[in-house]
Amino acid sequence: MANEMKKVGAVIVGFGWAGAIMAKELTEAGLNVVALERGPHRDTYPDGAYPQSIDELTYNVRKKLFQDLSKSTVTIRHDASQTAVPYRQLAAFLPGTGTGGAGLHWSGVHFRVDPIELRMRSHYEERYGKHFIPEGMTIQDFGVTYDELEPFFDKAEKVFGTSGSAWSIRGKVVGKEKGGNPFAPDRSDNFPLPAQKRTYSAQLFAQAAESVGYHPYDLPSANTSGPYTNTYGAQMGPCNFCGFCSGYACYMYSKASPNVNILPALRQEPKFELRNNAYVLRVNLSDDKKRATGVTYVDGQGREQVQPADLVILSAFQFHNVHLMLLSGIGKPYNPITNEGTVGRNFAYQNLSTLKALFDKNTTTNPFIGAGGAGVGVDDFNADNFDHGPLGFVGGSPFWVNQAGTKPISGLPVPAGTPNWGSKWKAAVADTYTHHLSMDAHGAHQSYRANYLDLDPNYKDAYGQPLLRMTFDWQENDIKMAQFMVGKMHKIAEAMNPKMIIGGAKKPGTHFDSTVYQTTHISGGAIMGDDPKTSAVNRYLQSWDVPNVFVPGASAFPQGLGYNPTGMVAALTYWSAKAIREHYLKNPGPLVQA
């Protein structure tokens, strides 16, 4: 028999960026808030204590900060004709667990969004015609505009302590000679901190990009370029380019995380409680299934607990939000055959392609230096900043050199044909390690009818519940886009005059490979929109079916973005929180009529 706890104003499932933001906003609104995090307590100390924290074997090889797949995972298959099998070893994507979630181990690349990507279908139909969008592609509009979200992008940057170079502020161009991005949308205010200094590899990339006619800019980075105190009074130290960002807790307090930037303020709030090792099994619903009454979870001692609440916030990693909705019966599961239903629909990933330029010994790049968000990018081929008409594919891609610290175990590029061990391998590593740079085409992945999430009929987790099943593969549009982008990026690499360029685009017929890391930028499955027939949540991230359930996170994206998702997740969460505070709490019920 489950133990029933005292009822609270709001229960939050998952304590990463979205959960921390919601907790701060809802306690400010006067609610008693309980946050349930499935993983252990984590913080800069002890998880970021120097020198133990800069241990590649513990953190990036043995995956200390990531999800324990022996308790719960996803199953994966390429298409609906196959039997999915469990994802048993972390490789392609790395969900976080513990206090801070993926917000503790992320790199720190902190973009906004290209306004076009918020209205993808409308824009493409207006510019290229309805028939330009391939059959089976299910891209949609978000249902919210950049102008509506801009104040929340600004708010998030001031919480994160983001470093960057603005292009225009309130219509005035300020970044023409200062590393700004000419393709960036207008801003209401400058970045809280100036851009981080450019590594030598970023300088080489910028010079080469300019030489071929592109427009390089400083990447916006949630790694501080100087000391900073954020709007909640949380203090950050200046980044020292140690190179241990992605996969690590920052020992310098320089990388934004929920632990550094929001939790210190929440600790002082008597209305807030964080419970770690609390694995949520389901959202509990009323008899008519139209209202959530709270959640059931298993605590660290294996006891089943019920936490009643007036408001339920599902703010876990993308997979977990969708999984909980399906397990709880919130919304209609997606059926790819009929194209009906919403939960599990429009699953998307990231269409990443990488080139590495290898130089002779006269060019030393010192790749062990780095910061997760530092670098130089170009947006000439992002979003719709170029004419897609004659190209035959949807989507764009920023290119960048993002030198985040090349590690001594996993970051050793060698030319094709090099043996995997022995004296020849050692000689090749010595020739390339300090004389190479890596650049990415960070392609926006589109959503398709064939790529979706549902409950697996064969495999269960440690608590006896069906695993989430991921049906996913690369489509023809993805291959076309990747090949085009790599061709354009190759021009930048060639302009650096390296002795060799390795890597390239996906080839036709390439299948998704779950054994090779790509990104953890997974989206969709509980998407937002204006139509309850094609979206699981409305424009305020409120469930159409159960109005006291809100679902912030990348699960709300109707398709992938060219940029990293964290900045968009943060802005959408602040946007949703404002709607809850100013409208829902005064008059509980649907914020948008179906």
C-alpha positions as CSV (number, residue, x, y, z in Angstrom):
1,M,0.0,0.0,0.0
2,A,1.5,3.3,-1.0
3,N,2.0,6.0,1.6
4,E,0.2,9.3,0.9
5,M,2.1,12.5,1.6
6,K,0.7,15.9,2.4
7,K,-0.8,17.7,-0.6
8,V,1.2,20.5,-2.1
9,G,0.5,23.3,-4.6
10,A,2.8,21.8,-7.3
11,V,4.8,18.7,-7.8
12,I,7.7,18.9,-10.3
13,V,9.0,15.7,-12.0
14,G,12.7,16.1,-12.9
15,F,15.1,18.7,-11.6
16,G,17.1,19.9,-14.6
17,W,16.8,23.3,-16.2
18,A,13.1,23.2,-16.8
19,G,12.3,21.8,-13.3
20,A,14.6,24.4,-11.5
21,I,13.1,27.3,-13.5
22,M,9.5,26.1,-12.7
23,A,10.3,25.6,-9.0
24,K,11.7,29.1,-8.7
25,E,8.8,30.7,-10.6
26,L,6.1,28.8,-8.7
27,T,7.5,29.3,-5.2
28,E,7.7,33.1,-6.1
29,A,4.0,32.8,-6.9
30,G,3.4,31.5,-3.4
31,L,3.0,27.8,-4.0
32,N,4.4,25.0,-1.9
33,V,6.6,23.0,-4.4
34,V,8.0,19.6,-4.2
35,A,10.6,18.5,-6.9
36,L,11.1,14.8,-7.5
37,E,14.5,13.9,-9.1
38,R,15.1,10.2,-10.0
39,G,18.8,10.4,-9.5
40,P,21.1,11.2,-6.5
41,H,22.0,14.5,-5.0
42,R,24.7,16.2,-7.1
43,D,26.3,19.6,-6.8
44,T,29.6,21.4,-7.7
45,Y,30.8,19.9,-4.4
46,P,31.5,17.1,-4.3
47,D,30.9,16.2,-7.9
48,G,32.9,19.1,-9.2
49,A,35.7,19.0,-6.6
50,Y,39.1,19.6,-8.2
51,P,41.2,17.6,-9.2
52,Q,38.9,14.5,-9.0
53,S,36.4,16.2,-11.3
54,I,38.7,16.4,-14.3
55,D,38.8,12.6,-14.7
56,E,37.9,11.5,-18.2
57,L,37.8,7.8,-17.3
58,T,35.3,8.3,-14.5
59,Y,33.0,10.9,-16.1
60,N,33.1,10.5,-19.9
61,V,34.1,6.8,-20.3
62,R,32.3,5.3,-17.3
63,K,29.5,7.9,-17.5
64,K,29.2,8.9,-13.9
65,L,26.7,11.7,-14.3
66,F,24.5,9.9,-16.8
67,Q,21.4,7.7,-16.6
68,D,21.7,4.2,-15.2
69,L,20.4,2.1,-18.2
70,S,20.2,-1.1,-16.0
71,K,17.1,0.4,-14.3
72,S,15.4,2.1,-17.3
73,T,16.2,2.7,-20.9
74,V,14.6,2.9,-24.3
75,T,14.4,0.3,-27.0
76,I,15.4,1.2,-30.5
77,R,14.5,0.1,-34.0
78,H,14.9,1.6,-37.5
79,D,11.3,1.0,-38.7
80,A,8.0,-0.4,-37.6
81,S,8.7,-3.8,-39.3
82,Q,11.5,-4.5,-36.8
83,T,11.6,-5.7,-33.2
84,A,13.2,-3.0,-31.0
85,V,16.0,-3.9,-28.7
86,P,17.2,-2.1,-25.5
87,Y,19.8,0.6,-25.6
88,R,22.1,-1.0,-23.0
89,Q,25.3,1.1,-23.3
90,L,25.4,4.8,-23.3
91,A,26.7,6.0,-26.7
92,A,24.6,7.9,-29.2
93,F,22.9,10.2,-26.6
94,L,23.6,10.8,-22.9
95,P,20.6,11.6,-20.6
96,G,21.6,13.0,-17.3
97,T,20.4,11.9,-13.9
98,G,20.6,13.5,-10.4
99,T,20.2,17.0,-9.3
100,G,20.6,19.3,-12.3
101,G,20.0,16.6,-14.8
102,A,21.6,17.2,-18.2
103,G,22.0,20.8,-17.1
104,L,24.9,19.8,-14.8
105,H,26.8,17.9,-17.6
106,W,25.9,20.0,-20.7
107,S,28.6,21.9,-22.6
108,G,27.2,25.5,-22.2
109,V,26.4,26.4,-25.9
110,H,23.5,28.9,-25.2
111,F,21.6,29.9,-28.3
112,R,18.2,31.5,-28.8
113,V,16.3,30.3,-31.8
114,D,16.0,31.4,-35.5
115,P,12.5,32.9,-35.8
116,I,11.8,31.0,-39.0
117,E,12.2,27.7,-37.1
118,L,9.2,28.6,-34.9
119,R,6.9,28.6,-37.9
120,M,8.6,26.0,-40.1
121,R,5.6,24.7,-42.0
122,S,4.0,28.1,-42.6
123,H,7.3,29.6,-43.8
124,Y,8.2,26.8,-46.2
125,E,4.7,26.7,-47.7
126,E,4.7,30.5,-48.1
127,R,8.2,30.6,-49.7
128,Y,8.4,27.4,-51.6
129,G,4.9,26.0,-51.8
130,K,3.1,23.1,-50.1
131,H,4.6,20.5,-52.5
132,F,8.1,21.4,-51.5
133,I,7.7,19.6,-48.1
134,P,8.3,15.9,-48.7
135,E,5.5,13.4,-48.2
136,G,5.8,11.9,-44.7
137,M,7.5,15.0,-43.2
138,T,5.4,16.2,-40.3
139,I,7.0,19.6,-39.4
140,Q,4.7,22.1,-37.7
141,D,4.6,25.6,-36.3
142,F,5.4,26.0,-32.6
143,G,2.4,28.2,-32.0
144,V,4.5,31.0,-30.4
145,T,6.6,33.7,-32.0
146,Y,10.1,35.0,-31.4
147,D,8.8,38.4,-30.4
148,E,6.6,36.7,-27.7
149,L,9.6,34.7,-26.4
150,E,12.3,37.4,-26.7
151,P,11.8,38.7,-23.1
152,F,12.2,35.2,-21.8
153,F,15.4,34.6,-23.8
154,D,16.7,37.7,-22.2
155,K,15.6,36.6,-18.7
156,A,17.3,33.2,-19.2
157,E,20.6,34.7,-20.4
158,K,20.7,36.9,-17.3
159,V,20.1,33.9,-15.0
160,F,22.7,31.8,-16.9
161,G,25.3,34.5,-17.1
162,T,25.7,34.1,-20.8
163,S,28.7,35.4,-22.7
164,G,28.3,36.6,-26.3
165,S,28.4,39.3,-28.9
166,A,25.1,41.0,-29.9
167,W,24.4,42.0,-33.5
168,S,21.5,44.4,-32.9
169,I,19.8,45.8,-29.8
170,R,16.3,47.3,-30.3
171,G,17.0,47.8,-33.9
172,K,20.4,49.4,-33.6
173,V,23.4,47.4,-35.1
174,V,26.1,47.2,-32.5
175,G,28.1,44.1,-33.4
176,K,29.4,44.7,-36.9
177,E,33.0,44.8,-35.8
178,K,32.6,43.0,-32.5
179,G,31.9,39.4,-33.4
180,G,28.1,39.6,-33.7
181,N,26.0,37.4,-35.9
182,P,24.3,39.3,-38.8
183,F,21.7,36.6,-39.1
184,A,20.6,36.8,-35.4
185,P,17.2,38.3,-34.5
186,D,17.0,41.6,-32.8
187,R,17.5,41.7,-29.0
188,S,16.0,43.9,-26.2
189,D,19.3,44.0,-24.3
190,N,23.0,43.0,-24.6
191,F,24.4,39.7,-23.3
192,P,25.2,39.8,-19.6
193,L,28.9,39.2,-20.4
194,P,31.1,39.9,-23.4
195,A,32.0,36.9,-25.6
196,Q,34.7,34.5,-24.4
197,K,38.1,34.8,-26.0
198,R,38.7,32.8,-29.2
199,T,40.9,29.8,-29.1
200,Y,43.5,29.5,-31.9
201,S,41.3,27.0,-33.7
202,A,38.4,29.4,-33.6
203,Q,40.6,32.1,-35.0
204,L,41.7,29.9,-37.9
205,F,38.1,29.0,-38.6
206,A,36.9,32.6,-38.5
207,Q,39.7,33.7,-40.9
208,A,38.9,30.8,-43.3
209,A,35.2,31.4,-43.2
210,E,35.6,35.1,-44.0
211,S,38.0,34.2,-46.9
212,V,35.2,32.2,-48.6
213,G,32.6,34.8,-48.1
214,Y,30.8,33.6,-44.9
215,H,30.0,35.6,-41.8
216,P,31.7,34.2,-38.7
217,Y,30.5,35.2,-35.2
218,D,31.2,34.4,-31.5
219,L,29.1,31.5,-30.2
220,P,26.9,32.5,-27.3
221,S,28.2,30.6,-24.3
222,A,27.0,29.9,-20.8
223,N,30.6,29.7,-19.7
224,T,31.5,33.0,-18.1
225,S,34.0,35.3,-19.6
226,G,34.4,37.0,-16.3
227,P,33.0,37.0,-12.7
228,Y,29.2,37.4,-12.6
229,T,26.3,37.6,-10.1
230,N,23.0,36.6,-11.6
231,T,19.5,37.9,-11.1
232,Y,18.9,35.4,-8.2
233,G,22.1,36.5,-6.4
234,A,24.0,33.4,-7.4
235,Q,27.7,34.0,-8.0
236,M,29.9,32.6,-10.9
237,G,33.6,32.6,-11.4
238,P,35.5,33.3,-14.7
239,C,36.1,30.3,-16.9
240,N,39.7,29.2,-17.1
241,F,39.4,27.1,-20.3
242,C,40.2,23.9,-18.5
243,G,38.4,21.9,-21.2
244,F,36.3,19.8,-18.8
245,C,32.7,21.0,-19.5
246,S,30.6,18.5,-21.4
247,G,30.1,15.5,-19.1
248,Y,31.5,17.2,-16.0
249,A,30.4,19.5,-13.1
250,C,32.4,22.7,-13.4
251,Y,34.8,23.2,-10.5
252,M,35.2,26.9,-11.3
253,Y,31.5,27.7,-10.9
254,S,31.9,29.1,-14.4
255,K,29.4,26.9,-16.4
256,A,25.8,27.7,-15.9
257,S,23.8,24.9,-14.3
258,P,20.6,24.6,-12.2
259,N,22.9,23.7,-9.3
260,V,25.0,26.9,-9.6
261,N,22.4,29.4,-10.9
262,I,19.1,28.6,-9.4
263,L,19.4,26.0,-6.6
264,P,21.2,28.4,-4.2
265,A,18.2,30.7,-4.3
266,L,15.7,27.8,-3.9
267,R,17.6,26.5,-0.8
268,Q,16.5,29.7,1.0
269,E,12.9,29.2,0.1
270,P,10.9,27.5,2.8
271,K,8.1,26.6,0.3
272,F,10.5,24.4,-1.7
273,E,11.6,20.8,-1.2
274,L,13.8,18.7,-3.4
275,R,13.6,14.9,-3.0
276,N,16.3,12.9,-4.7
277,N,16.2,9.2,-5.6
278,A,12.5,9.6,-6.3
279,Y,11.6,7.6,-9.4
280,V,8.1,8.7,-10.6
281,L,6.0,5.8,-11.9
282,R,3.0,7.7,-13.2
283,V,0.8,10.8,-12.9
284,N,-2.4,9.9,-11.0
285,L,-5.6,11.0,-12.6
286,S,-9.2,11.6,-11.4
287,D,-11.8,9.0,-12.3
288,D,-12.8,11.0,-15.4
289,K,-9.1,11.3,-16.5
290,K,-9.5,15.1,-16.9
291,R,-7.5,16.1,-13.8
292,A,-4.2,15.1,-12.3
293,T,-4.3,14.5,-8.5
294,G,-0.6,14.0,-8.0
295,V,2.1,11.4,-8.8
296,T,3.2,8.0,-7.5
297,Y,6.9,7.4,-7.1
298,V,9.3,5.0,-5.5
299,D,11.7,6.5,-3.0
300,G,15.3,5.6,-2.3
301,Q,14.3,2.8,0.1
302,G,12.1,1.2,-2.5
303,R,8.9,2.4,-0.9
304,E,5.9,3.5,-3.0
305,Q,4.8,7.0,-2.2
306,V,1.9,9.2,-3.4
307,Q,2.5,12.9,-3.7
308,P,-0.9,14.7,-4.1
309,A,-0.7,18.1,-5.8
310,D,-2.9,20.7,-7.4
311,L,-0.5,21.2,-10.3
312,V,1.8,18.6,-12.0
313,I,4.8,19.7,-14.0
314,L,6.6,17.1,-16.1
315,S,10.0,18.7,-16.6
316,A,12.2,15.6,-17.0
317,F,14.4,14.7,-20.0
318,Q,12.5,14.5,-23.3
319,F,12.2,10.7,-23.3
320,H,10.9,10.6,-19.7
321,N,8.2,13.3,-20.3
322,V,6.8,11.3,-23.2
323,H,7.2,8.0,-21.3
324,L,5.2,9.3,-18.3
325,M,2.4,10.7,-20.4
326,L,2.0,7.3,-22.1
327,L,2.2,5.4,-18.9
328,S,-0.3,7.7,-17.2
329,G,-2.8,7.9,-20.1
330,I,-2.4,11.6,-20.6
331,G,-3.3,12.4,-24.3
332,K,-3.9,10.0,-27.2
333,P,-0.9,7.8,-28.2
334,Y,0.4,8.5,-31.7
335,N,-0.5,6.0,-34.5
336,P,1.9,6.3,-37.5
337,I,-0.4,4.3,-39.7
338,T,-3.4,6.6,-39.3
339,N,-1.3,9.7,-38.5
340,E,-3.7,10.3,-35.5
341,G,-2.9,10.8,-31.9
342,T,-0.3,13.2,-30.4
343,V,1.8,11.6,-27.7
344,G,5.0,10.2,-29.3
345,R,4.5,12.2,-32.5
346,N,7.2,14.2,-34.2
347,F,10.2,12.6,-32.6
348,A,13.5,14.2,-33.8
349,Y,17.2,14.2,-33.2
350,Q,20.2,16.2,-34.6
351,N,21.6,15.8,-38.1
352,L,25.3,16.2,-37.2
353,S,28.3,16.0,-39.6
354,T,31.9,16.5,-38.6
355,L,35.1,17.4,-40.4
356,K,38.6,17.4,-38.9
357,A,41.5,19.3,-40.4
358,L,44.9,17.9,-39.7
359,F,47.9,20.2,-40.0
360,D,51.6,19.9,-40.2
361,K,53.7,20.6,-37.1
362,N,54.0,24.3,-37.8
363,T,50.4,24.8,-36.8
364,T,49.7,24.0,-33.1
365,T,46.1,24.2,-31.9
366,N,46.5,23.1,-28.3
367,P,43.1,21.3,-28.3
368,F,43.3,20.4,-24.6
369,I,42.4,24.1,-24.0
370,G,38.7,24.8,-24.3
371,A,35.3,25.7,-22.9
372,G,32.0,24.0,-23.7
373,G,30.3,27.0,-25.3
374,A,33.3,28.8,-26.7
375,G,33.9,29.0,-30.4
376,V,33.1,30.7,-33.7
377,G,30.2,29.8,-36.0
378,V,28.6,30.8,-39.3
379,D,24.9,30.9,-40.0
380,D,25.0,31.5,-43.8
381,F,23.3,28.1,-44.2
382,N,21.3,27.9,-41.1
383,A,17.4,28.0,-41.1
384,D,16.4,29.6,-44.4
385,N,19.3,32.0,-44.8
386,F,19.8,30.7,-48.3
387,D,17.6,29.6,-51.2
388,H,16.4,26.0,-50.6
389,G,14.4,26.1,-53.8
390,P,16.8,24.3,-56.2
391,L,18.3,22.1,-53.5
392,G,15.4,19.8,-52.7
393,F,15.6,19.5,-49.0
394,V,14.1,21.2,-45.9
395,G,16.2,22.5,-43.0
396,G,19.5,24.3,-42.3
397,S,22.6,24.1,-40.3
398,P,25.0,26.4,-38.5
399,F,28.7,25.4,-38.9
400,W,31.2,26.0,-36.0
401,V,34.5,25.2,-34.4
402,N,33.6,24.7,-30.7
403,Q,36.9,23.7,-29.1
404,A,35.6,22.3,-25.8
405,G,38.7,20.5,-24.7
406,T,39.9,17.4,-26.7
407,K,40.4,14.6,-24.1
408,P,43.4,12.2,-24.0
409,I,41.2,9.0,-24.2
410,S,38.3,9.8,-26.5
411,G,39.7,12.7,-28.5
412,L,42.5,11.3,-30.6
413,P,41.9,11.8,-34.4
414,V,44.1,9.8,-36.7
415,P,44.1,9.4,-40.5
416,A,42.1,6.6,-42.1
417,G,44.0,3.4,-42.3
418,T,45.9,4.0,-39.0
419,P,46.1,0.8,-36.9
420,N,44.0,0.8,-33.7
421,W,47.1,0.2,-31.4
422,G,50.8,-0.2,-31.5
423,S,53.8,2.0,-32.6
424,K,52.1,3.2,-35.8
425,W,49.0,4.3,-33.9
426,K,51.2,6.1,-31.3
427,A,53.1,7.9,-34.0
428,A,49.9,9.0,-35.7
429,V,48.5,10.4,-32.4
430,A,51.7,12.3,-31.9
431,D,51.4,13.8,-35.4
432,T,47.8,14.9,-35.1
433,Y,46.8,15.6,-31.4
434,T,48.1,19.1,-31.1
435,H,47.9,19.8,-34.8
436,H,44.2,19.4,-35.6
437,L,40.8,21.1,-35.2
438,S,37.3,19.8,-35.5
439,M,34.3,21.5,-37.0
440,D,30.6,20.6,-37.1
441,A,27.6,21.1,-39.3
442,H,24.9,21.1,-36.6
443,G,21.9,20.3,-38.8
444,A,18.3,20.8,-37.9
445,H,16.6,17.4,-37.9
446,Q,13.1,17.4,-39.3
447,S,10.2,15.3,-38.0
448,Y,8.6,12.5,-40.0
449,R,5.6,10.2,-39.8
450,A,8.0,7.2,-39.6
451,N,9.9,8.5,-36.6
452,Y,8.0,8.2,-33.3
453,L,7.8,7.0,-29.7
454,D,5.5,4.5,-28.1
455,L,5.4,1.8,-25.3
456,D,7.4,-1.3,-26.0
457,P,5.3,-4.5,-25.9
458,N,8.2,-6.8,-25.0
459,Y,10.6,-5.1,-22.5
460,K,10.0,-3.6,-19.1
461,D,12.0,-1.5,-16.7
462,A,13.1,-2.3,-13.1
463,Y,9.7,-1.4,-11.8
464,G,7.7,-3.7,-14.2
465,Q,6.6,-0.9,-16.6
466,P,6.9,-1.0,-20.4
467,L,10.0,0.7,-21.7
468,L,9.7,3.6,-24.2
469,R,10.2,2.4,-27.7
470,M,12.1,4.6,-30.2
471,T,11.4,4.0,-33.9
472,F,13.9,6.1,-35.7
473,D,16.1,6.3,-38.8
474,W,17.6,8.9,-41.1
475,Q,15.4,9.9,-44.1
476,E,16.3,11.0,-47.6
477,N,15.9,14.7,-46.6
478,D,18.5,14.2,-43.8
479,I,21.1,12.8,-46.2
480,K,20.6,15.5,-48.8
481,M,20.9,18.2,-46.3
482,A,24.0,16.7,-44.6
483,Q,25.8,16.3,-47.9
484,F,25.1,19.9,-49.0
485,M,26.2,21.3,-45.6
486,V,29.4,19.3,-45.6
487,G,30.2,20.5,-49.1
488,K,29.9,24.1,-47.9
489,M,31.8,23.5,-44.7
490,H,34.5,21.7,-46.6
491,K,35.3,25.0,-48.3
492,I,36.2,26.5,-44.9
493,A,38.4,23.5,-44.1
494,E,40.2,23.8,-47.5
495,A,40.8,27.5,-46.9
496,M,43.0,26.6,-43.8
497,N,45.4,24.7,-46.1
498,P,45.6,21.5,-43.9
499,K,47.6,18.5,-44.9
500,M,44.5,16.4,-44.7
501,I,40.7,16.6,-44.1
502,I,38.9,13.6,-42.6
503,G,35.2,13.0,-41.9
504,G,32.2,13.8,-44.0
505,A,28.5,13.5,-44.6
506,K,26.1,10.6,-44.3
507,K,25.9,8.5,-47.5
508,P,22.6,7.4,-49.1
509,G,21.2,4.4,-47.2
510,T,23.0,5.2,-44.0
511,H,21.1,4.0,-40.9
512,F,21.0,5.6,-37.5
513,D,23.9,4.1,-35.4
514,S,23.2,4.0,-31.7
515,T,26.8,3.0,-30.9
516,V,28.4,6.3,-31.8
517,Y,27.9,9.6,-29.9
518,Q,26.2,12.3,-31.9
519,T,24.4,14.7,-29.5
520,T,21.9,14.5,-26.7
521,H,19.7,16.9,-28.5
522,I,16.5,14.8,-28.7
523,S,13.2,16.5,-29.1
524,G,9.5,16.0,-29.8
525,G,7.0,13.4,-28.6
526,A,4.9,15.8,-26.5
527,I,4.8,18.7,-29.0
528,M,3.2,22.1,-28.7
529,G,0.9,23.7,-31.1
530,D,-2.5,25.3,-31.8
531,D,-4.4,22.2,-32.7
532,P,-5.2,19.4,-30.2
533,K,-5.4,16.9,-33.1
534,T,-1.7,17.4,-33.9
535,S,-0.1,18.6,-30.6
536,A,0.0,17.1,-27.1
537,V,0.3,20.5,-25.3
538,N,-0.9,24.0,-26.2
539,R,1.2,27.1,-26.8
540,Y,1.7,27.4,-23.0
541,L,2.9,23.8,-22.7
542,Q,-0.4,22.8,-21.0
543,S,-1.8,19.4,-21.7
544,W,-4.9,19.7,-23.9
545,D,-6.4,16.7,-22.1
546,V,-5.5,17.3,-18.5
547,P,-5.2,21.0,-17.9
548,N,-3.4,20.9,-14.6
549,V,-0.5,19.1,-16.2
550,F,2.2,21.3,-17.9
551,V,5.1,19.7,-19.9
552,P,8.2,21.9,-20.4
553,G,11.3,20.7,-22.2
554,A,12.5,19.7,-25.6
555,S,9.7,17.2,-25.8
556,A,7.6,20.2,-26.9
557,F,9.6,21.0,-30.0
558,P,7.6,19.9,-33.2
559,Q,11.0,19.3,-35.0
560,G,14.6,19.8,-34.2
561,L,16.5,23.1,-34.4
562,G,19.8,24.0,-36.0
563,Y,20.9,25.4,-32.6
564,N,21.4,23.5,-29.3
565,P,18.1,23.2,-27.5
566,T,18.8,24.5,-24.0
567,G,18.3,28.2,-24.6
568,M,14.9,27.4,-26.2
569,V,13.9,25.1,-23.4
570,A,14.7,27.8,-20.8
571,A,12.8,30.5,-22.6
572,L,9.7,28.3,-23.2
573,T,9.7,27.3,-19.5
574,Y,9.8,30.9,-18.4
575,W,7.0,31.7,-20.9
576,S,4.9,28.8,-19.6
577,A,5.6,29.8,-16.0
578,K,4.4,33.3,-16.6
579,A,1.1,32.0,-18.0
580,I,0.6,29.8,-15.0
581,R,1.3,32.6,-12.6
582,E,-0.7,35.3,-14.3
583,H,-3.6,33.3,-15.7
584,Y,-3.9,29.7,-14.6
585,L,-3.5,30.2,-10.8
586,K,-6.2,32.9,-10.9
587,N,-8.6,30.8,-12.9
588,P,-7.5,27.1,-13.1
589,G,-8.5,25.4,-16.4
590,P,-7.5,25.5,-20.1
591,L,-5.5,28.5,-21.1
592,V,-6.4,27.9,-24.7
593,Q,-9.8,26.6,-25.9
594,A,-9.5,23.7,-28.3
